[in-house]
Amino acid sequence: MRSFIIAVSIVVVIGGGFFLFYYWPRTLSLSVPNALESVDPQPGYPLISRPGKILIGELARFDDGLFAYLMFDYYRGRPSLEDRSLLLTSVEGQKPEYQLLVRLPNDLVEGVAELANLKAFHLTTGVAYRWITPSQFLRDLHQTTLFLDTYRNPSTYRLKDLHEQTLQQYLRRFIQFKSVTDPRSYHSVDTVPSPLTTQEAAHLAADMIAVSDFYDIPLDLLIGIGAMENNYMNFPGDLTNVIWKRRAEPGDVIIKHQTRHGKRGVLVKNHSIGVWQITRESLRYAHRLFLKDKRDYSKLPERLRPPKKLDVDNVSPDVLTTYAGLLLRNLLDRFHGDVTKAVGAYNGGPGNPNPHYAEGVEMVADYARHVITRTAELNQASLSQASVSNRAISKQPSE
């Protein structure tokens, strides 16, 4: 019975996270325990421990169940944590709060040093620890197992089954999670991308859903491509990429004129642009597709509609999402619905689809689809449970 209560509690708090909007890790300031530590002399330095207690380090706190699970799953794959017991627990309060914890060596000096090392690897923002009893550790471990078991179960939902607003909220979390964990964002310099804010992630999620519906392409493919290309961050790439052309076009950055295969031409820059890493030449191709397209673009939000005249140096991030969707739609049609070839061609070109890239996209797509639909299912279960409880209370006779 107790396990059932704990399981239901986890479902409720995960579902409750649907209404929360800020998910950044927060550190917890803890003072050194006041209790007297026992000292066991060892070669090199004394062992500082507390009899009957286990040393726990706090890595992060979150305000949302889905984001907390995504980060927990990400931390489990970090080499510096592979030999450690990771814990994901919920904290009771007016709002659900989730803690990501790690079991440390019971030597305080060694444990603090390990936390400092994790901070150097950007796996925590501070050095916070506490001592807990073995029974508390077992409860936390049990709660962690419940989280894992909950998300291991398959979902009966599909992305297309979710209400648009609900889907946007969950997709926003996933987008922000991927940008936060991008290793490039750890460096505090102007030449690296910054993680997306909540507002930016929500905006991109809404654009992706609209473009997916408009071109009738699977949303999870756009999710996978966005993650593989730039972890959803608006940052240029392939800065050294060049291409040979017969003649220059408006906006081309010419490196040199040259003769190739007996024909005169120009060598121009062809770097990639924005979230979707569309090269300048692919952008021109996408715009030609747009000009020939017979779809009713008035059905798209105005911010997503490409202009009639292309300026390759001034394309909004919103319109880039439309071009990415149009390119993917074109590739799916060209390869008669073969998703692997179409996605591989997005990276390697129609003549040389990249199967490894396609494998990566499909892996991210599968993962995102599962955690989003599973969370939606848990949220619905928690709402149904709350409704049943409310009806039961309302039927009780008044005193």
GIDAWO-V781481 format. One line per field, one symbol per residue. ss: DSSP state (H for helix, E for strand, L for the rest). A space follows every 50 residues. Layout:
ss->???
This chain:
ss->LHHHHHHHHHHHHHHHHHHLLLLLLLLLLLLLLLLLLEEELLLLLLEEEL LLEEEEEEEEEELLHHHHHHHHHHHHLLHHHLLLLEEEEEELLLLLEEEE EEELLLLHHHHHHHHHHHHHLLLLLLLEEEEEEHHHHHHHHHHHHHHHHH HHLLLLLLHHHLLHHHHHHHHHHHHHHHHHLLHHHHLLLLLLLLLLLHHH HHHHHHHHHHHHHHHLLLHHHHHHHHHHHHLLLLLLELLLLEEEELLLLL LLLEEEEEEELLEEEEEEELLEELLLLEEHHHHHHHHHHHHHLLLLHHHL LHHHLLLLLLLLLLLLHHHHHHHHHHHHHHHHHHLLLLHHHHHHHHHHLL LLLLHHHHHHHHHHHHHHHHHHHHHHHHHHHHHHHHHHHHHHHHHLLLL
